[in-house]
Amino acid sequence: MTENPRGEIGKTSDGELVKRLLLENYGYAPDLIYEIRGNHRKIYAYRSCQLKISDIGRRGIYFGRIESDGIRLTIEGAFLVGSKATKNVLELDDERARHYLAGESIEVDEGVNGWVILKWRSYYLGSAKAKNGRLLNYVPKDRRLRLD
């Protein structure tokens, strides 16, 4: 992988960059149209559609973000990639999944590093960055579970 994929934005097509990063990190890239938008390098994904809607504005779902060290998927992006991903999918047990969805960083094996898709049973929970034996939490505050 390149040192910083953000430096490639605008030098190659958005679709090529996103697909390459997905294949490198997860071993699978859905056949979608990808657009990178804004200063935060957000990725939006969609399929071509014959339905003509005037003034549609922006198309697609928020799929992920180009980070300085790879691609971070949203919960929706993890669902689209996770079922066919061949690498960097980390399965969580019930307890760790609950704590992760509550917004906590959780312990993992030291050997796990970089961006991973998190899976609990048959559900994909999003992505996290594994670093120094911990999963750094990226669940948005408004989507977190409350632990009672």
C-alpha positions as CSV (number, residue, x, y, z in Angstrom):
1,M,0.0,0.0,0.0
2,T,1.1,3.5,-0.6
3,E,2.5,5.6,2.2
4,N,-0.6,7.9,2.3
5,P,-3.4,7.1,-0.1
6,R,-4.8,10.6,0.5
7,G,-2.0,11.9,-1.8
8,E,-3.5,9.9,-4.7
9,I,-6.9,11.7,-4.6
10,G,-7.3,13.6,-7.8
11,K,-4.3,11.8,-9.4
12,T,-6.3,8.7,-10.2
13,S,-10.0,8.1,-10.6
14,D,-12.0,7.8,-7.3
15,G,-13.3,4.4,-8.3
16,E,-9.8,3.0,-9.1
17,L,-8.4,4.3,-5.8
18,V,-11.2,3.0,-3.6
19,K,-11.3,-0.4,-5.3
20,R,-7.6,-0.8,-5.0
21,L,-7.6,0.1,-1.3
22,L,-10.6,-2.3,-0.7
23,L,-8.8,-5.2,-2.5
24,E,-5.5,-4.6,-0.7
25,N,-7.1,-4.4,2.7
26,Y,-10.1,-6.7,2.6
27,G,-9.6,-8.8,-0.6
28,Y,-13.0,-7.7,-2.0
29,A,-14.4,-4.6,-3.7
30,P,-18.1,-4.4,-4.5
31,D,-19.0,-3.4,-8.1
32,L,-20.2,0.1,-7.3
33,I,-19.6,3.6,-8.4
34,Y,-17.4,5.5,-5.8
35,E,-17.0,9.2,-5.3
36,I,-14.7,10.9,-2.8
37,R,-16.1,14.2,-1.6
38,G,-15.1,17.0,0.6
39,N,-12.2,17.9,2.8
40,H,-12.8,14.9,5.0
41,R,-12.3,12.6,2.1
42,K,-15.6,10.8,2.5
43,I,-16.5,8.0,0.1
44,Y,-20.0,7.7,-1.3
45,A,-21.1,4.6,-3.2
46,Y,-24.0,3.9,-5.5
47,R,-25.1,2.0,-8.5
48,S,-26.1,3.5,-11.8
49,C,-29.9,3.9,-12.1
50,Q,-32.1,4.6,-15.2
51,L,-34.7,6.5,-13.1
52,K,-34.3,10.2,-14.0
53,I,-34.9,12.5,-11.0
54,S,-34.3,16.2,-11.5
55,D,-32.1,18.0,-9.1
56,I,-31.0,14.8,-7.4
57,G,-28.0,16.5,-5.7
58,R,-25.6,14.1,-4.2
59,R,-25.9,10.4,-4.9
60,G,-25.0,7.3,-2.8
61,I,-24.6,6.2,0.7
62,Y,-21.8,7.3,3.0
63,F,-19.5,4.3,2.5
64,G,-16.3,5.2,4.3
65,R,-13.4,7.5,4.4
66,I,-9.8,7.7,3.0
67,E,-7.5,7.8,5.9
68,S,-3.7,8.5,5.9
69,D,-3.1,4.8,6.3
70,G,-5.9,3.1,4.4
71,I,-9.7,3.0,4.1
72,R,-12.1,3.2,7.1
73,L,-15.6,1.8,6.3
74,T,-18.8,2.9,7.8
75,I,-21.3,0.4,9.3
76,E,-23.0,0.3,5.9
77,G,-19.7,0.0,4.1
78,A,-18.8,-3.0,6.3
79,F,-22.1,-4.7,5.4
80,L,-21.4,-4.3,1.7
81,V,-17.8,-5.6,1.9
82,G,-17.8,-7.9,4.9
83,S,-19.7,-10.9,3.6
84,K,-17.2,-11.4,0.7
85,A,-14.1,-10.1,2.4
86,T,-11.2,-12.6,2.5
87,K,-9.0,-10.8,5.0
88,N,-9.0,-8.4,7.9
89,V,-12.4,-9.5,9.3
90,L,-12.3,-9.8,13.1
91,E,-15.1,-11.8,14.8
92,L,-16.2,-10.5,18.2
93,D,-17.8,-12.5,21.0
94,D,-21.0,-11.2,22.6
95,E,-19.3,-9.2,25.4
96,R,-16.7,-7.5,23.2
97,A,-19.4,-6.7,20.6
98,R,-21.6,-5.0,23.3
99,H,-18.7,-2.9,24.6
100,Y,-17.6,-1.9,21.1
101,L,-21.1,-0.9,20.1
102,A,-21.3,1.2,23.3
103,G,-18.4,3.2,22.1
104,E,-15.5,1.6,24.1
105,S,-12.2,0.6,22.7
106,I,-11.6,-3.1,23.3
107,E,-8.6,-5.4,23.7
108,V,-7.5,-7.7,20.8
109,D,-4.5,-9.9,20.1
110,E,-1.3,-7.9,19.6
111,G,-0.8,-9.5,16.2
112,V,-3.8,-7.6,14.8
113,N,-2.9,-4.3,13.2
114,G,-4.5,-1.8,10.8
115,W,-8.1,-1.4,9.6
116,V,-10.4,-4.3,10.2
117,I,-14.1,-5.1,9.6
118,L,-15.8,-6.2,12.8
119,K,-18.2,-9.0,12.7
120,W,-20.6,-10.3,15.5
121,R,-22.4,-13.5,14.6
122,S,-23.9,-12.8,11.1
123,Y,-23.8,-9.0,11.5
124,Y,-21.1,-6.5,10.5
125,L,-20.6,-3.8,13.0
126,G,-18.4,-1.4,11.1
127,S,-14.7,-1.0,11.0
128,A,-12.0,-0.2,13.6
129,K,-8.3,0.4,13.7
130,A,-6.4,-2.2,15.5
131,K,-3.3,-0.7,17.2
132,N,-1.2,-1.8,20.1
133,G,-3.6,-4.6,21.1
134,R,-6.7,-2.4,21.1
135,L,-9.5,-1.7,18.7
136,L,-10.0,2.1,18.4
137,N,-13.7,2.8,18.4
138,Y,-15.3,4.6,15.4
139,V,-19.0,4.0,16.2
140,P,-20.7,7.5,15.9
141,K,-22.0,8.8,19.2
142,D,-25.6,8.9,17.9
143,R,-25.4,5.2,17.0
144,R,-23.9,3.8,20.2
145,L,-25.7,1.4,22.5
146,R,-26.3,2.2,26.1
147,L,-24.9,-0.3,28.6
148,D,-27.1,-0.5,31.7
